[in-house]
Amino acid sequence: MSIQLFAKNNLQVSKITTKNYSTSFSLGVRMLHKKFQEPVYGIYGYVRYADEIVDTFHEYPQSAMLDEFIKETYLAIERKISTNPIIDSFQRIVHKYNIEQEHIDAFLNSMKMDLSHRDYDSALGEKYIYGSAEVVGLMCLRIFYYEDDLTYEKLKFYARKLGEAFQKVNFLRDIQSDYHERGRTYFNEILNGGFTETTKKEIEQNIENDFNEAYKGIKMLNKDARLGVYLAYKYYKKLFRKIQKTDPETIMDGRMRIPNRQKMYLLVNTWIKNAVNLI
């Protein structure tokens, strides 16, 4: 009983972490079938903590702390327990849903890249996006289809495209803080030509293509997962449209956001479309 309580408490920490860091993502998770919610919270809490180390712990020994986080992750997976509630929740999800080791490795390698790279060319950018975002989508997809390898394999490409689209939108949304505060440039187009209207449109066309491919996969998801994923898709698509209408100078001045009233409209609209099978 005490171990069960320990595990339950740790999952609650992951859930609270998700709600505190992303109200939009939390709404999407709540639209998933209840059986999927806790494991997705477990994944998000874990990747959020790793991301915080490399993005915000500037006054602390980031490299050493990330190394400790990585070491504790692998040790927890081996032992099947950890006193770190976030890592413990994650390792339980890894074992229960058979999350591939290669996905964990790729994610942690991308976190390391954020401490050692500042300018990402095409090849490096693709590697980073795969590890920081695409594999997170694959982890969630494995949860949705942990007993259905055939469908999992069929939908992997689309899950990767959705993660890629989300991450690129994040890059555009956060370009001001990434460039000025962290000294990072994730887009090869910007490295070659600066952040101009021309390079912005080139980046946006690539994102549009990613969204179009991802949508094909969303329509194929089972009903227990589709609504939550579609809501996240709609939120990011709305944010993307706002970015498209904004000039590069304004984007560089601050972070783009979607007002809460628009988020609630998206929630209601998405729920209705899903209910009448119009997704």
N, C-alpha and C positions, 0 to 999 in steps of 0.2 A: 504493500500500500504506500509506503513512504517513497519508493522509487517512482511509482505512478504519480504521486503528488509532485515530486521533484520535476518530472517530465512535463506535467501539466502547467506548473508554474513557469517553467522555462519557455514553453510555447506562448504563454501569456505575455512574456517579455518581448518576444518577436512580434506579436500582434500589436502591442502598445507602440513598439518602435515604428512599425509600418504606419500606424495612425498618426503618430507625431511627425513623421518625416514627409508623408505624402497622403493628404486627404483624398486626392484624385485616385491614386492607386488603391487606397483602402475601399473606396466606393466600388471599384471594379472587382475587387476580391469578394466583397459582400454580395455581388451579383452571381458569383460562382455557386454551384451546389455546395451545401454545407460540408460535404466530405472532402472537398478540395481546399477549403479556406485555410485551415490550420497549416497544412504543408506548404501552401504558397506564402503564408505569413513567415514560415520558417526560412524559406529561401530568401525572401525580401529582406528580413531582418539581418541575415548573414551578409548579403552583398552590400547592404547599406552601411554596416559597420566597417567593412573593408574599405569601402569608398570614402568614408569619413576619415580614416587614417591618412589616406593619400591626398585628400582634398582640403581638409581643415586643420589638421594637427601640425600647423607650420611652426609653432613654438616648441614642439616636442621632437624627440628623436624618431622621426617617421619611419626611416628605414629599419631601425631596430624593432620598432613596435609592429611593423608589418611582418617582419621575419618571425616574431613571437606569435603573431596571429596565425600565420601559415603553419608554423610548427605545431601549435595547439590544435589546429584543424585536423592535420593528418594523424596526430596522436589520438584525438577524440574519435576519429573514424576507426582507428585500430582498436581502441579500448571499448568503443561503443558508449562512451560517457565523457562528460566534461563538466568542470565546475563553472565554466563560462556559460551562462544561460543561452546566449545567442548561438554559440558554437555547438552546444549540446542539442539544441533544437534542430540545427542544421544536420548534424550527424545522424540523428534519428530519422530524418526525412531521407537522407542518403541511403540508409540501410533498408528502410521500409519500401521505398520505391525504386531501388536499384539505380540510383543516379550514377551515370558513368563517371569514372575517375578522370577521364580525359577532359570532361567538361569542367570539373573542379580545377584541374591543372591549368587549363586555358584561362579561366577566370582569374586565378591568382597571378598568373604570369602577366596579364594585362594590368593588374594592380601594381605590380613591380614596374611595369613600363612607365606608369605615371610618375614614378620617382626618378626615372633615369632618362626620359625623353621629353623634349619640349616641342619639337617640330616633327609632325608625322607626314611622311610622303605617302604615296598611294599604297605601297606594299605594307608599310608599317601601320598605316591607318586601318587597312582591312584586317590585319592581325589583331589590332587593338579592339576594334569593334566586335570581331568574332568572340574574343574572350570576355569582354566587358558587358556585352548585351545579347548577342546571338545565343550563347550557351545558356544564359538565364532563361531565355524563351524555350530552349530545348529541355531544361530541367522542369519547367512548368508543364511542357507537353508530355514528358514522361509521367508526371503525376496524373495527367488526364487519361493517359493510356498505358498505365503500368502493367496491365495484363493483356495488352493488345499490341504486340510488337509490329504487326503488319501495318496497322493504321499509323502507329508512331513513325515508322520509317517513311510512310507515304506523306506525312505532314511536316516532316523535319525541314524541308526547304522553305515552306511558308512561315514556319515559326522563326526561322533564322531571318527571313526578310522583314518580319514584323519587328523583331528586336533591332535589326539594322535601322529601320525607319525611325523607331523611337529614339535610338541613340543619336542619330544625326539631327533630329529635331532638338534633342537636349543640347547638342553642341551649338546649334544656332541660337537657342534660347539663352544659353549661358556663355556666349562668346565673349561678352564683356568681362566677366569675372575670370574666365579661363585665360584670356589674353593678358589682361592688366594685372590680375592678382596672382595667377599661377604661371604665367609666361608660356602657356601652351597654345599650339595651333594644330587642330586635328584634321583640317581639310587641306589636301594637296593643292586644290585650286587657289586657296588663299596664299599658300606659300609661293606659288608661281606668279600670281597676279594681284595680290592684295584683296581686301574685302570690298569689292566694287559691285555695282549693280549687275555687271556681266557675270562675275564669278558667283554671285549670290544666285542668279537665275540658273546657272549650270548646276550648282549644288541642289537647288530646289527640284530640278528636273530628275536628278538621280533619286531624290527622296520620293517624288511622285511615283516613279517606277517601282520603288520598294513597297510603297503603300498598295499599289495596284496588285502586285503579286501576293502580298500578305492577305489581302481581302479574299482572294480565291480560297485560301486555306481556312479563313475564319468561317466561311459558308459551309465548309466540310466538317467543322467541329461538332462533337456530340452536344446535345441540348444542355447538358449539365455544365459545360464549360463555355459555350458559345456566347451567352449574354455578357458575362464578365469580360471576356476578351474583346468583344465587339464594343463595349463601353469604353475600354481603354483605347481602342483604335479610334473611336469617334472623338474622344477627348484630344488625343494627339493630332488628329486630322484638323480639328478646330484650331488648335494652337499653331499648327503649320500654316493654315490659311491666314491667320493673323500676321504671322511672320512674313508671308509672301507679300502682304499689303504694306509692309513697313520698310522704309529705306535703310540701307546699311548703317548710316550714321546714327539713326535713332536706336537701332538694335545694339550698337556698340556703347550706347549711353546707359543701358539698363536692361534688366531681366524682363522678358515678356511673360504675361500671365493671362489666364482665363478667369473672369469674375465668377464668384460662387453661384450667382443666379443663372449664368450660362451653363455651368456644370450641372445644375439641377435640371435645367431644360433638357440637356443632353441625356441625363439619366432617364427622365420620363419618356422622351422620344425614343430612346433605344429600347426601353422595356416594351413599349407599344409595338415597335417594329418586330421585335423578337416574338411577341405574343401572337401576332398575326402572320408570322413566318415571312416577313418582308426583308430580312437581312440578306 
